[in-house]
Amino acid sequence: MFEPNSTIGWSLGRLRSTASDLIAFIRAPTLSVGDSGGKGRLADVAWLLLLNGLIVLVIAMILFPIMMLFGVEMSSEMSGLFKRPIWQIMLLVVFVGPITEELIFRIWVVGTPRWLAIFLGLLAWIGGSYFLKQSGLMASGQNTAIAMITVIAIAVLVCLIRFWKSSVPDWYVRIFPLVFWGQALVFGFVHVFNYAGENAVALLPFVLPQLVGGIIWGYARVRYGWWANIVMHMAYNLIATSGLIYVLLTQPDIL
């Protein structure tokens, strides 16, 4: 159908090869021992982002009419976010959000001890902050919170120094498929709270775009390095947010 040297034929070939490699990885997630760093090529990540966008576009074409039919709305927290000034929306959604989420869900997924130490430090900080808030200790003063953060920071620093050059443990390589699918599923599920409704199960279909993101960005993390999933997440949010901001500017009463 296409000439071997045609732009369309070449583009379809690149897109097909990207999809084939992604599918092969999904069928059998494997982890190469060692952190791949930044050895991946930006062009390959761009093709992967295009594939990500096409998949989500197809899903959105199915889900959006269903959302309109059943009156599914954004949660009050999400609605409040998009009532902020545009520069704040872009800062939070395009930069702060993706970096934070990638640190929590995927930066560590390659299993090198230094990344696992950072991940466990983040979990300790989140869990500790929640405990202090629930127990009322947070309100009693800042000293407790400062002490907690200091202890966690020292522990993470010691682990980084101790395990900086350590390789991925064999046990982690064996359980990697479970880790990979676990991060993708949890990442997708937590976005159910973006929508209003008491029945979280009924809202699960609407987090399919985030589930796809968890899978593809996890693959990018393993295949290309820590920068790839962050760049893809930022670019994805930029495109999605730009479209939503346009709708909000033209239809301000939609929220």
C-alpha positions as CSV (number, residue, x, y, z in Angstrom):
1,M,0.0,0.0,0.0
2,F,2.8,2.4,0.9
3,E,6.1,2.8,-0.8
4,P,9.1,1.6,1.4
5,N,10.4,5.2,1.6
6,S,7.1,7.0,2.1
7,T,6.7,9.0,5.2
8,I,3.3,7.5,6.0
9,G,4.6,3.9,5.6
10,W,7.7,4.7,7.7
11,S,5.5,6.3,10.4
12,L,3.1,3.3,10.5
13,G,6.1,1.0,10.7
14,R,7.6,2.8,13.7
15,L,4.2,2.9,15.4
16,R,3.7,-0.8,14.8
17,S,7.1,-1.7,16.1
18,T,6.6,0.4,19.2
19,A,3.3,-1.3,19.8
20,S,4.8,-4.8,19.2
21,D,7.5,-4.2,21.7
22,L,5.1,-2.8,24.3
23,I,2.7,-5.8,23.8
24,A,5.6,-8.3,24.2
25,F,6.6,-6.6,27.4
26,I,3.1,-6.6,28.8
27,R,2.7,-10.3,28.0
28,A,5.8,-11.1,30.0
29,P,7.2,-8.1,32.1
30,T,10.9,-8.6,32.6
31,L,13.5,-6.5,34.3
32,S,17.0,-6.2,33.1
33,V,19.3,-6.2,36.1
34,G,20.6,-2.7,36.6
35,D,19.1,0.7,36.1
36,S,18.8,1.7,32.5
37,G,19.4,5.3,33.3
38,G,18.9,7.7,30.4
39,K,20.1,5.4,27.6
40,G,16.8,5.5,25.8
41,R,16.2,7.8,22.8
42,L,13.8,10.7,23.0
43,A,12.4,9.8,19.6
44,D,11.4,6.3,20.8
45,V,9.7,7.9,23.8
46,A,7.8,10.3,21.5
47,W,6.5,7.4,19.5
48,L,5.4,5.7,22.7
49,L,3.6,8.9,23.8
50,L,1.8,9.0,20.4
51,L,0.7,5.3,20.9
52,N,-0.4,6.2,24.5
53,G,-2.4,9.1,23.1
54,L,-4.1,7.0,20.4
55,I,-5.1,4.3,22.9
56,V,-6.6,6.9,25.4
57,L,-8.4,8.7,22.5
58,V,-10.2,5.5,21.6
59,I,-11.1,4.8,25.2
60,A,-12.3,8.4,25.7
61,M,-14.5,8.2,22.6
62,I,-16.3,5.3,24.3
63,L,-16.3,6.6,27.9
64,F,-17.2,10.2,27.3
65,P,-20.7,9.6,26.0
66,I,-21.3,7.2,28.9
67,M,-20.1,9.9,31.4
68,M,-22.5,12.3,29.8
69,L,-25.4,9.8,29.7
70,F,-25.1,8.9,33.4
71,G,-24.1,12.4,34.6
72,V,-20.7,11.4,36.0
73,E,-19.0,14.5,37.4
74,M,-15.6,15.5,38.8
75,S,-15.2,15.3,42.5
76,S,-15.3,18.5,44.5
77,E,-11.5,18.4,44.9
78,M,-11.0,18.2,41.2
79,S,-13.6,20.9,40.5
80,G,-11.8,23.1,43.0
81,L,-8.5,22.5,41.3
82,F,-9.8,23.7,38.0
83,K,-11.3,26.8,39.5
84,R,-7.8,28.1,40.3
85,P,-5.9,30.5,38.1
86,I,-4.6,28.9,34.9
87,W,-0.9,29.2,35.9
88,Q,-1.7,27.3,39.1
89,I,-3.5,24.6,37.3
90,M,-0.7,24.1,34.8
91,L,1.9,24.1,37.6
92,L,0.1,21.5,39.7
93,V,-1.2,19.3,37.0
94,V,1.7,19.4,34.5
95,F,4.7,19.6,36.9
96,V,4.0,18.9,40.5
97,G,1.4,16.1,40.0
98,P,3.4,14.0,37.5
99,I,6.7,14.3,39.4
100,T,5.1,13.4,42.7
101,E,3.1,10.5,41.2
102,E,6.1,9.1,39.3
103,L,8.2,9.2,42.5
104,I,5.5,7.3,44.4
105,F,4.4,4.8,41.7
106,R,7.2,4.2,39.2
107,I,10.6,5.7,39.8
108,W,11.5,2.8,42.1
109,V,10.0,0.1,40.0
110,V,13.4,-1.0,38.5
111,G,14.3,-2.3,41.9
112,T,17.7,-0.8,42.4
113,P,18.3,-0.4,46.2
114,R,18.9,3.4,45.9
115,W,15.5,3.9,44.3
116,L,13.8,1.6,46.7
117,A,15.3,3.6,49.6
118,I,13.8,6.8,48.2
119,F,10.5,5.1,47.7
120,L,10.4,3.7,51.2
121,G,11.3,7.1,52.5
122,L,8.4,8.7,50.7
123,L,6.0,6.0,52.1
124,A,7.4,6.6,55.6
125,W,6.8,10.4,55.2
126,I,3.2,9.9,53.9
127,G,2.3,7.3,56.5
128,G,4.0,9.3,59.3
129,S,2.2,12.5,58.3
130,Y,-1.1,10.7,58.3
131,F,-0.5,9.2,61.7
132,L,0.5,12.5,63.2
133,K,-2.5,14.2,61.8
134,Q,-5.0,11.5,62.9
135,S,-3.5,11.3,66.4
136,G,-3.5,15.1,66.8
137,L,0.2,15.3,67.3
138,M,0.6,17.5,64.2
139,A,-1.6,20.2,65.8
140,S,0.5,20.2,69.0
141,G,3.4,21.9,67.2
142,Q,5.9,21.5,64.4
143,N,8.7,19.9,66.4
144,T,7.2,16.4,66.1
145,A,6.8,16.7,62.3
146,I,10.3,18.2,62.0
147,A,11.8,15.3,64.0
148,M,10.0,12.7,61.9
149,I,11.2,14.3,58.6
150,T,14.7,14.5,60.0
151,V,14.8,10.8,61.0
152,I,13.4,9.7,57.6
153,A,15.9,11.9,55.7
154,I,18.8,10.6,57.7
155,A,17.7,7.0,57.2
156,V,17.3,7.5,53.4
157,L,20.7,9.3,53.1
158,V,22.4,6.4,55.0
159,C,20.7,3.9,52.7
160,L,21.7,5.9,49.6
161,I,25.3,6.0,50.7
162,R,25.3,2.3,51.6
163,F,23.5,0.9,48.6
164,W,24.2,3.4,45.8
165,K,26.1,1.0,43.6
166,S,24.2,-2.2,44.7
167,S,22.5,-4.2,41.9
168,V,18.9,-5.3,41.8
169,P,18.3,-8.2,44.2
170,D,17.5,-11.6,42.6
171,W,14.3,-11.9,44.6
172,Y,13.1,-8.6,43.1
173,V,13.7,-9.7,39.6
174,R,11.6,-12.8,40.2
175,I,8.6,-10.8,41.6
176,F,8.9,-8.0,39.1
177,P,5.8,-9.0,37.1
178,L,3.7,-8.7,40.3
179,V,5.3,-5.3,41.1
180,F,4.7,-4.0,37.6
181,W,1.1,-4.9,37.5
182,G,0.6,-3.9,41.1
183,Q,1.8,-0.3,40.5
184,A,-0.3,0.0,37.4
185,L,-3.5,-1.2,39.0
186,V,-3.1,0.9,42.2
187,F,-2.2,3.9,40.1
188,G,-5.4,3.5,38.1
189,F,-7.6,2.8,41.1
190,V,-6.6,5.9,43.1
191,H,-7.8,8.1,40.3
192,V,-11.3,6.9,41.0
193,F,-11.4,9.7,43.6
194,N,-11.3,12.2,40.7
195,Y,-15.0,11.5,40.2
196,A,-18.0,12.2,42.4
197,G,-20.0,9.2,43.6
198,E,-20.3,6.9,46.6
199,N,-19.9,3.6,44.6
200,A,-16.2,3.4,43.7
201,V,-16.7,0.1,41.8
202,A,-19.2,1.8,39.4
203,L,-16.6,4.5,38.7
204,L,-13.8,2.1,37.9
205,P,-14.3,2.0,34.1
206,F,-13.6,5.7,34.0
207,V,-10.0,5.2,35.3
208,L,-9.1,3.1,32.2
209,P,-7.0,6.0,30.8
210,Q,-4.9,6.1,34.0
211,L,-4.6,2.4,34.0
212,V,-3.2,2.6,30.5
213,G,-0.9,5.3,31.7
214,G,0.3,3.1,34.6
215,I,1.2,0.3,32.1
216,I,2.8,2.4,29.4
217,W,4.7,4.7,31.7
218,G,5.9,1.7,33.8
219,Y,7.2,0.2,30.6
220,A,8.9,3.4,29.7
221,R,10.6,3.5,33.1
222,V,12.0,0.1,32.6
223,R,12.9,0.4,28.9
224,Y,14.3,4.0,28.8
225,G,15.1,5.2,32.3
226,W,13.7,7.4,35.0
227,W,13.3,10.5,32.8
228,A,11.1,8.8,30.2
229,N,8.0,8.1,32.4
230,I,8.2,11.6,33.9
231,V,8.4,13.3,30.5
232,M,5.5,11.2,29.2
233,H,3.3,11.9,32.2
234,M,4.0,15.6,32.0
235,A,3.3,15.7,28.2
236,Y,0.1,13.6,28.7
237,N,-1.2,15.9,31.4
238,L,-0.3,19.0,29.4
239,I,-2.3,17.8,26.4
240,A,-5.3,16.7,28.5
241,T,-5.3,19.8,30.7
242,S,-5.0,22.1,27.7
243,G,-8.1,20.6,26.2
244,L,-10.0,20.9,29.5
245,I,-8.9,24.5,30.1
246,Y,-10.1,25.4,26.6
247,V,-13.5,23.9,27.5
248,L,-13.6,25.8,30.8
249,L,-12.7,29.1,29.1
250,T,-15.4,28.6,26.5
251,Q,-18.0,27.1,28.9
252,P,-17.2,28.5,32.3
253,D,-20.5,27.2,33.8
254,I,-19.5,23.6,33.2
255,L,-18.1,23.1,36.7
